[in-house]
């Protein structure tokens, strides 16, 4: 941020230096000398010209445009602009600068024609006869009314011309300052929109986590309750595994990404808890292919599908097989689970929430870096999730 502000200040300084150099080029022409440039820089009309337009630029960009135009006070803004335009018309900063530069240029030309002395003509050299170099004035304006010298009035006290350059510079400065301020406001609006979108995504992600965690813990506690009322010997081990899962849920799930090993440990503990309550009619296969290293993954991302596997793929009357596979490659992680479908009506009513939440989390955390395929064919439910790392 500081670097951007410094760069902006440098750009402003460079542009104003270029603007201040333009009068030197226009008033001096090709024959301008270093002494004439210093004389012009010492002129108050030059600094009045520069400060007038610099003040107009920052007055419009910092005060008038933000506090009047952007707040929809268009009439007040138009009145102020007309007043400023009238002030420029009467001040005539460019005409005063040009008239002043024309005056000292003529004085310097007369001094050079007189000789090396500053005053008088010590060498008694007659001044050059400019009439031989230029045609008579009457011949140039033959048949037309001769204009008065620059800066003098026409007969009758009316000036024939007005300072169009000053008015043009006024319009250009006001338009330029308005355009720059508009671009700045647009960039600020874009930044606020991006920030608001990010905050909305974080809030939505937190809401999705809050939905997943109670649902997951509720199902697990129901399983342990079943073991406890049947006096199962594995109740204590189940409580320990639940403790591990709760520690993972409360400590690590607050982060957007956790280690893959932590997620796998949570899945293993959950599968072990489910195995304790399953009978011999259900077989659970959990296979890991590849090496778990320092990979990162969103927490509880696999748990939605694992929960659905045990919720809708287990039957007390029919034999079933549940396959859960995790393939770890260098640039991708593929999770796949396959289970038969029982109690189809309950499946339609209850599975939508968890899967919909997981899809939203994938869109937030893996935009363009995930592939989720869900198939429901021949009473078999298949989920294949590929995450590109």
C-alpha positions in Angstrom: 0.0 0.0 0.0 2.8 2.4 0.9 4.6 1.6 -2.4 1.4 2.4 -4.4 1.0 5.7 -2.6 4.6 6.6 -3.2 4.2 5.7 -6.9 1.1 7.9 -7.1 2.9 10.9 -5.6 5.7 10.5 -8.1 3.3 10.4 -11.0 1.6 13.5 -9.8 4.9 15.4 -9.4 6.1 14.3 -12.8 2.8 15.4 -14.5 2.8 18.8 -12.9 6.5 19.4 -13.8 5.6 18.6 -17.4 2.6 21.0 -17.2 4.8 23.7 -15.8 7.3 23.2 -18.6 4.8 23.8 -21.3 4.5 27.6 -20.9 8.2 27.9 -21.1 8.2 26.2 -24.5 5.2 28.2 -25.9 6.4 31.6 -24.7 10.1 31.3 -25.5 9.8 29.5 -28.9 12.9 28.3 -30.6 15.1 31.3 -29.8 14.5 31.1 -26.0 17.7 31.4 -24.0 18.6 30.3 -20.5 18.4 33.9 -19.3 14.9 34.4 -20.7 13.8 31.2 -19.1 15.0 32.4 -15.7 13.3 35.8 -16.2 10.0 34.0 -17.0 10.4 31.8 -13.9 10.8 34.9 -11.8 7.6 36.4 -13.2 4.6 36.3 -10.9 2.3 35.7 -13.8 4.0 32.4 -14.5 3.4 31.1 -11.0 -0.1 32.5 -11.0 -0.8 30.5 -14.1 0.6 27.3 -12.7 -0.9 27.6 -9.2 -4.3 28.4 -10.6 -4.7 25.2 -12.5 -3.0 23.0 -9.8 -5.5 24.5 -7.3 -8.4 23.8 -9.6 -7.3 20.2 -10.1 -7.1 19.3 -6.4 -10.0 21.4 -5.4 -12.3 19.5 -7.8 -10.8 16.0 -7.1 -10.6 16.4 -3.3 -13.6 18.5 -2.4 -16.1 19.4 -5.1 -16.4 16.0 -6.9 -16.6 13.8 -3.7 -18.8 16.1 -1.6 -21.1 17.5 -4.2 -21.2 15.3 -7.4 -20.9 11.9 -5.7 -23.5 12.9 -3.1 -25.9 13.8 -6.0 -25.8 17.6 -5.3 -25.6 18.2 -9.1 -27.0 21.7 -9.0 -24.6 22.9 -6.4 -21.7 21.3 -8.3 -22.8 23.0 -11.5 -23.1 26.4 -9.9 -19.6 26.2 -8.3 -18.1 25.1 -11.7 -19.8 28.1 -13.4 -18.4 30.4 -10.8 -14.9 29.0 -11.2 -15.2 29.3 -15.0 -16.2 32.9 -14.6 -13.2 33.5 -12.4 -10.9 32.0 -14.9 -12.5 34.1 -17.7 -11.8 37.4 -15.8 -8.4 36.4 -14.5 -7.1 35.2 -17.9 -4.0 33.5 -16.5 -2.7 32.4 -19.9 -3.2 35.8 -21.6 -1.5 37.6 -18.7 1.4 35.2 -18.9 1.7 35.6 -22.7 1.3 39.4 -22.5 4.0 39.6 -19.9 6.4 37.3 -21.8 5.8 39.4 -25.0 6.7 42.6 -23.1 10.0 41.4 -21.7 10.9 39.7 -25.0 10.5 43.0 -26.8 12.6 44.7 -24.2 15.4 42.2 -24.6 15.2 42.5 -28.4 15.6 46.2 -28.1 18.6 45.8 -25.8 20.3 43.4 -28.1 19.7 45.7 -31.1 21.3 48.6 -29.2 24.5 46.7 -28.6 26.4 45.0 -25.7 25.5 47.8 -23.2 22.4 47.5 -21.0 21.2 51.0 -21.5 21.6 53.5 -24.4 23.8 52.9 -27.4 27.4 53.5 -26.4 28.8 52.4 -29.8 26.5 54.9 -31.6 25.6 52.1 -34.0 22.3 52.9 -35.8 19.6 50.4 -35.1 18.8 48.0 -37.9 16.2 49.1 -40.3 13.5 46.5 -39.9 11.4 48.2 -42.6 13.8 46.8 -45.2 13.1 43.3 -43.9 9.4 43.5 -43.4 6.9 44.9 -45.9 5.0 48.0 -44.9 2.3 47.5 -42.3 -0.2 49.3 -44.6 0.4 46.8 -47.4 -0.2 43.8 -45.1 -3.6 45.1 -43.9 -4.6 47.0 -47.1 -8.3 47.2 -47.3 -8.7 45.9 -43.7 -8.7 47.6 -40.4 -5.3 47.4 -38.7 -5.4 45.5 -35.4 -3.8 47.2 -32.4 -0.7 45.9 -30.8 -1.1 42.8 -28.6 -2.7 43.7 -25.2 -4.1 47.0 -26.4 -7.8 47.7 -26.9 -9.6 48.4 -30.2 -11.2 51.8 -30.7 -14.2 52.1 -28.5 -12.7 50.2 -25.6 -13.8 46.7 -26.6 -11.3 43.9 -26.9 -11.6 41.9 -30.1 -10.6 38.5 -28.6 -10.9 36.6 -25.3 -8.6 34.1 -23.6 -9.8 30.8 -25.1 -6.6 29.0 -24.0 -7.4 29.6 -20.3 -10.9 28.4 -20.7 -9.8 25.3 -22.6 -7.2 24.5 -19.9 -10.0 25.0 -17.3 -12.2 22.4 -19.0 -9.3 20.0 -19.5 -8.2 20.2 -15.8 -11.7 19.8 -14.5 -12.4 16.8 -16.8 -9.0 15.2 -16.0 -9.5 15.5 -12.2 -13.0 14.2 -12.5 -11.9 11.2 -14.6 -9.1 10.3 -12.2 -11.4 10.6 -9.1 -14.0 8.5 -10.9 -11.4 5.7 -11.6 -10.3 5.9 -7.9 -13.8 5.6 -6.7 -14.4 2.6 -9.1 -11.3 0.9 -7.8 -12.3 1.5 -4.2 -15.8 0.1 -4.9 -14.3 -3.0 -6.6 -12.0 -3.6 -3.6 -14.9 -3.3 -1.2 -17.0 -5.7 -3.3 -14.1 -8.2 -3.3 -13.7 -7.9 0.4 -17.4 -8.3 1.0 -17.5 -11.3 -1.2 -14.6 -12.9 0.7 -16.2 -12.1 4.1 -19.5 -13.6 2.8 -17.7 -16.8 1.7 -15.9 -17.1 5.1 -19.2 -16.7 6.9 -21.0 -19.2 4.7 -18.1 -21.7 5.1 -18.3 -21.3 8.9 -22.0 -21.9 8.7 -21.5 -25.0 6.7 -19.0 -26.3 9.2 -21.4 -25.6 12.0 -24.0 -27.6 10.2 -21.7 -30.6 9.6 -20.2 -30.9 13.1 -23.4 -31.3 15.2 -24.8 -33.7 12.7 -21.7 -35.8 12.8 -21.4 -35.8 16.6 -25.1 -36.6 17.0 -24.8 -39.8 14.9 -21.7 -40.9 16.7 -23.2 -40.4 20.2 -26.2 -42.4 19.1 -23.9 -45.3 18.2 -22.0 -45.2 21.5 -25.4 -45.0 23.3 -26.4 -48.3 21.6 -23.2 -49.9 22.7 -23.6 -48.7 26.3 -27.2 -50.0 26.7 -26.1 -53.4 25.4 -23.2 -53.5 27.8 -20.8 -54.0 24.9 -17.1 -54.5 26.0 -16.0 -52.1 23.3 -17.8 -49.1 24.9 -14.6 -47.7 26.5 -12.6 -48.0 23.2 -15.5 -46.3 21.4 -15.4 -43.4 23.9 -11.6 -43.0 23.3 -12.1 -42.9 19.5 -14.9 -40.4 19.9 -12.6 -38.3 22.0 -10.0 -38.3 19.2 -12.6 -37.3 16.7 -13.9 -34.5 18.9 -10.4 -33.2 19.5 -10.0 -33.1 15.7 -13.3 -31.5 15.2 -12.9 -28.8 17.8 -9.2 -28.0 17.3 -8.5 -28.5 13.6 -11.9 -27.9 11.8 -11.7 -24.2 12.5 -9.0 -24.0 9.8 -9.7 -24.0 6.1 -7.1 -26.7 5.5 -5.6 -29.4 7.7 -3.1 -32.2 7.1 -4.3 -35.1 5.1 -3.1 -37.4 7.9 -5.4 -35.8 10.4 -8.4 -36.3 8.1 -7.5 -39.9 7.4 -7.1 -40.6 11.2 -10.6 -39.1 11.7 -12.1 -41.4 9.0 -10.3 -44.4 10.5 -11.7 -43.7 13.9 -15.2 -43.2 12.6 -15.0 -46.4 10.6 -13.9 -48.3 13.7 -16.8 -46.9 15.7 -19.2 -48.0 13.0 -17.6 -51.5 12.8 -18.3 -52.0 16.5 -22.0 -51.8 16.0 -22.2 -53.6 12.6 -23.0 -57.3 12.4 -21.5 -59.9 10.2 -23.8 -59.1 7.2 -21.9 -55.9 6.5 -18.3 -55.9 5.3 -16.2 -52.6 5.3 -13.2 -52.2 3.1 -11.0 -49.2 3.5 -7.9 -49.0 1.3 -5.2 -46.3 1.0 -3.0 -46.3 -2.0 0.0 -44.0 -2.2 2.0 -42.1 0.5 0.7 -39.6 2.9 3.2 -36.8 3.3 2.6 -33.1 3.8 -0.6 -32.8 1.8 -3.3 -30.4 2.9 -7.1 -30.9 2.7 -10.3 -29.2 3.8 -11.4 -30.7 7.2 -14.3 -33.1 7.3 -14.5 -33.1 3.5 -14.6 -36.9 3.3 -16.8 -37.4 6.4 -20.0 -36.4 4.6 -19.7 -39.2 2.2 -18.5 -41.7 4.8 -21.5 -40.9 7.0 -23.9 -41.5 4.1 -22.2 -44.8 3.4 -23.0 -46.2 6.8 -26.3 -44.4 7.1 -27.8 -45.8 3.9 -25.5 -48.7 2.9 -26.2 -50.9 5.9 -29.1 -53.3 6.4 -29.9 -55.7 9.2 -31.8 -58.1 6.8 -29.5 -58.1 3.7 -25.8 -58.6 3.3 -23.9 -55.6 2.0 -20.3 -54.5 1.1 -18.9 -51.0 1.6 -15.8 -50.0 -0.3 -13.9 -46.8 0.6 -10.7 -46.1 -1.3 -8.2 -43.3 -1.1 -5.6 -42.9 -3.8 -2.8 -40.4 -3.2 -0.7 -39.2 -6.2 1.8 -36.4 -6.6 -0.6 -33.9 -7.9 -4.0 -35.3 -7.0 -6.0 -37.0 -4.2 -8.9 -39.2 -5.3 -11.5 -40.4 -2.8 -14.1 -43.0 -3.8 -16.8 -44.8 -1.9 -19.3 -47.4 -3.1 -22.3 -48.7 -1.2 -25.6 -50.4 -1.8 -28.8 -48.3 -1.3 -31.3 -49.3 1.3 -34.3 -47.3 2.6 -34.4 -45.3 -0.6 -37.2 -42.8 0.6 -35.1 -41.8 3.6 -32.1 -41.4 1.3 -34.0 -39.0 -0.9 -35.1 -36.9 2.1 -31.9 -36.8 4.1 -28.8 -37.0 1.9 -29.3 -33.7 0.1 -28.2 -31.5 3.0 -24.8 -32.9 3.6 -23.9 -33.3 0.0 -25.1 -29.8 -0.9 -23.0 -28.3 1.9 -20.0 -30.3 0.7 -20.4 -29.0 -2.9 -20.5 -25.4 -1.6 -17.3 -26.0 0.4 -15.6 -27.4 -2.6 -16.6 -24.4 -4.7 -15.2 -22.0 -2.0 -12.0 -23.9 -1.2 -11.2 -25.7 -4.5 -12.5 -23.4 -7.3 -11.6 -25.1 -10.6 -9.4 -27.7 -8.8 -11.9 -30.4 -8.0 -14.1 -33.0 -9.8 -17.0 -34.5 -8.0 -19.0 -37.3 -9.7 -22.0 -38.8 -7.9 -23.8 -41.8 -9.5 -27.0 -43.6 -8.4 -27.4 -46.6 -10.6 -28.7 -50.1 -10.0 -29.3 -49.5 -6.3 -25.7 -48.6 -5.9 -24.4 -45.2 -4.8 -21.0 -44.2 -6.0 -19.0 -41.0 -5.1 -15.7 -40.1 -6.8 -14.0 -36.9 -5.6 -10.7 -35.8 -7.1 -8.8 -32.9 -5.6 -5.9 -31.4 -7.6 -3.1 -30.2 -5.3 
